[in-house]
Amino acid sequence: MKLKQLFAIGWLGLTLQVQAAPFIRLGELNVKPEQLATTQQAIKENIRTSIQTEPGLSAMYAMPQADEAHKIYVLEVYQNAEAKQAHNQSEHFKRFAQATEQAFASKSLTPLKAQFISENKTALQLNGNYLVRLQALTAKTNQTEAIRHALAKYRTANKELLAVYASTVENQDEQWRIVEIYASPASYEQHHQSEAYKNYRNELKPLLVSQDINSVLDGKFLMNKGGMQFQ
């Protein structure tokens, strides 16, 4: 094979491994109790239509707290900021905003910087039996690469872990938000007993100052396209 062809193949392989950081945001919604059923339906329709029609949207999740369904975390993952703008301008998002105009007692948004994302190739679908764990961690200074490395090892060792989204808060490199999606509540319980989890916990512990949130969330309102990898 000619040198020029070898160079071209090598360059192509390199470019396939390089990926721009996705645009990712974590929101918190506090739904008025009397508006919960209507809001859940609007959320499902918005997620379904958004994933099916927006090429720049990779994942959209609404994750109620297991014991307080009116408190909902929302994770959105776009290929870039332009894709997020396109979502905001879409007719289906405008319908969602109108349908939920009076639904929220409060809402907030945390801009994130993606650090590690790994999804199974098989896409997640609405109304699945998934379980979500959300963690907020405060890391020691300059531990980003070490935390990424620990996450990559843990992801590889845990087959029941369908997706991981690890990010730092924008301009706060020590503040981490990690969303883990498990195949089922049973698989989540099993993972706590696994050697992979024990090894991960032991590797992560000396890198952290504190664990500020460790919440179990409902996984019925999850949908993605599957296959995203970023590190």
C-alpha positions in Angstrom: 0.0 0.0 0.0 1.4 3.4 -0.9 2.6 5.8 1.8 -0.1 8.4 0.8 -2.9 5.8 1.3 -1.5 4.8 4.7 -1.4 8.4 5.8 -4.9 8.9 4.7 -6.2 5.9 6.6 -4.3 6.9 9.7 -5.6 10.4 9.6 -9.2 9.1 9.1 -8.8 6.8 12.1 -7.6 9.8 14.2 -10.5 12.0 13.2 -13.0 9.3 14.1 -11.7 9.3 17.6 -11.8 13.1 18.0 -15.2 14.5 18.9 -16.2 18.0 19.9 -17.7 18.3 23.4 -21.5 18.0 23.3 -23.7 20.7 24.7 -25.2 19.4 27.9 -27.6 21.0 30.5 -29.1 19.8 33.7 -32.4 21.3 34.9 -34.5 21.0 38.0 -38.3 21.3 37.9 -40.7 21.6 40.8 -44.1 20.8 39.4 -47.3 21.9 41.2 -49.0 18.8 42.5 -52.3 19.5 40.7 -50.4 19.9 37.4 -48.3 16.7 37.6 -50.3 14.4 35.4 -50.7 17.0 32.6 -47.0 17.9 32.9 -45.8 14.3 32.7 -47.8 13.8 29.5 -46.4 17.0 28.0 -42.9 15.9 28.9 -43.3 12.5 27.2 -44.7 14.1 24.0 -41.9 16.6 23.9 -39.2 14.0 24.5 -40.6 11.6 21.9 -41.0 14.3 19.2 -37.7 15.9 19.9 -35.7 12.7 19.7 -37.5 11.6 16.5 -37.3 14.9 14.6 -34.1 16.7 15.8 -30.9 15.4 14.2 -28.7 17.4 16.7 -30.3 16.1 19.8 -28.7 12.9 21.3 -30.6 12.4 24.5 -33.4 13.9 26.5 -34.3 12.6 30.0 -36.9 13.7 32.6 -36.0 12.0 35.9 -38.4 12.4 38.8 -37.2 11.7 42.3 -38.3 8.2 43.3 -40.1 9.4 46.4 -41.2 12.8 45.2 -42.5 12.6 41.6 -43.2 16.4 41.4 -39.5 17.1 41.7 -37.9 16.3 38.3 -34.4 16.6 37.0 -34.0 17.1 33.2 -30.9 16.2 31.3 -30.5 17.2 27.7 -27.5 16.3 25.5 -27.1 18.0 22.1 -24.3 17.8 19.6 -23.6 21.5 19.9 -25.2 24.8 21.1 -26.8 25.4 17.7 -28.8 22.2 18.1 -30.1 23.4 21.4 -31.1 26.7 19.8 -32.9 24.8 17.1 -34.8 22.8 19.7 -35.9 26.0 21.5 -37.3 27.3 18.2 -39.1 24.1 17.2 -42.9 24.0 17.1 -43.1 21.0 19.5 -41.1 22.8 22.1 -43.3 25.8 21.8 -46.3 23.6 22.3 -44.7 22.1 25.4 -43.9 25.5 26.8 -47.4 26.6 26.3 -48.9 23.4 27.8 -46.7 23.8 31.0 -46.8 27.6 31.3 -48.5 27.5 34.7 -47.2 24.1 35.8 -44.0 24.9 37.7 -43.6 26.2 41.2 -39.9 26.7 40.4 -37.3 25.7 37.9 -33.5 26.1 37.6 -30.8 25.3 35.1 -27.2 24.2 35.6 -24.9 24.7 32.6 -22.4 21.8 32.4 -19.2 21.0 30.6 -19.1 17.4 29.4 -16.2 15.3 30.7 -17.1 11.7 30.0 -20.1 10.2 28.1 -20.7 6.6 27.2 -23.9 5.1 25.9 -24.8 1.6 24.7 -25.5 1.4 21.0 -29.1 0.3 21.7 -31.3 3.3 22.2 -33.3 3.9 25.4 -37.0 4.2 25.0 -39.8 5.8 26.9 -41.7 3.8 29.6 -38.7 1.5 30.2 -38.0 -0.1 33.5 -34.7 1.9 33.9 -33.3 3.3 37.1 -31.2 6.4 37.3 -28.6 7.5 39.9 -27.7 11.2 40.1 -24.6 12.2 42.0 -23.2 15.7 42.8 -19.6 15.4 43.8 -17.0 18.0 45.0 -13.6 16.8 43.8 -10.1 17.8 44.9 -8.2 20.3 42.6 -6.8 18.9 39.4 -8.4 15.5 39.5 -10.4 15.7 36.2 -8.2 13.2 34.3 -8.2 10.7 37.2 -12.0 10.8 37.6 -12.4 10.3 33.9 -10.1 7.3 34.1 -12.0 5.8 37.0 -15.3 6.3 35.2 -14.0 4.6 32.0 -12.9 1.5 33.9 -16.2 1.3 35.8 -18.2 1.7 32.7 -16.3 -1.1 31.0 -16.7 -3.5 33.9 -20.5 -3.0 34.5 -22.7 -4.5 31.8 -25.9 -3.4 33.5 -24.9 0.2 33.2 -26.5 1.4 30.0 -25.2 5.0 30.0 -23.0 7.4 31.9 -23.0 11.2 31.7 -20.3 12.9 33.8 -19.9 16.6 33.6 -18.4 19.5 35.6 -20.4 22.7 36.3 -19.3 25.4 33.9 -16.4 27.4 35.4 -16.4 25.2 38.5 -14.1 22.3 37.6 -14.3 20.7 41.1 -18.1 20.4 40.9 -19.2 17.2 39.2 -22.7 16.0 38.1 -22.8 12.3 37.2 -25.9 10.5 35.8 -25.9 6.7 35.6 -28.6 4.8 33.9 -29.2 1.1 34.8 -31.2 -1.5 33.0 -33.6 -2.0 35.9 -33.9 -1.5 39.7 -32.7 -5.0 40.3 -29.6 -4.5 38.2 -28.9 -1.3 40.2 -29.1 -3.2 43.5 -26.8 -6.0 42.1 -24.2 -3.4 41.1 -23.8 -2.3 44.8 -22.6 -5.8 45.6 -20.2 -6.1 42.6 -16.5 -6.0 42.7 -16.6 -3.4 39.9 -18.5 -1.0 42.1 -16.3 -1.6 45.1 -13.2 -1.0 43.0 -14.7 2.2 41.5 -15.7 3.5 44.9 -12.2 2.9 46.3 -10.6 4.5 43.3 -12.8 7.5 43.4 -12.8 8.2 47.2 -9.3 9.7 47.5 -10.1 12.1 44.6 -13.1 13.7 46.3 -13.8 16.3 49.0 -17.4 15.3 49.4 -20.5 13.6 47.9 -23.2 16.3 48.0 -26.1 14.4 46.3 -26.7 10.7 45.8 -30.3 10.4 44.5 -32.2 7.5 43.0 -34.5 8.7 40.2 -37.3 7.2 38.2 -36.3 6.0 34.7 -39.7 6.0 32.8 -39.1 9.2 30.9 -35.8 8.5 29.1 -35.1 8.5 25.4 -31.9 8.7 23.4 -30.4 7.7 20.0 -27.7 5.5 21.6 -24.0 5.1 20.8 -22.6 8.5 21.9 -19.0 8.3 23.2 -17.1 11.2 24.5 -14.0 11.6 26.7 
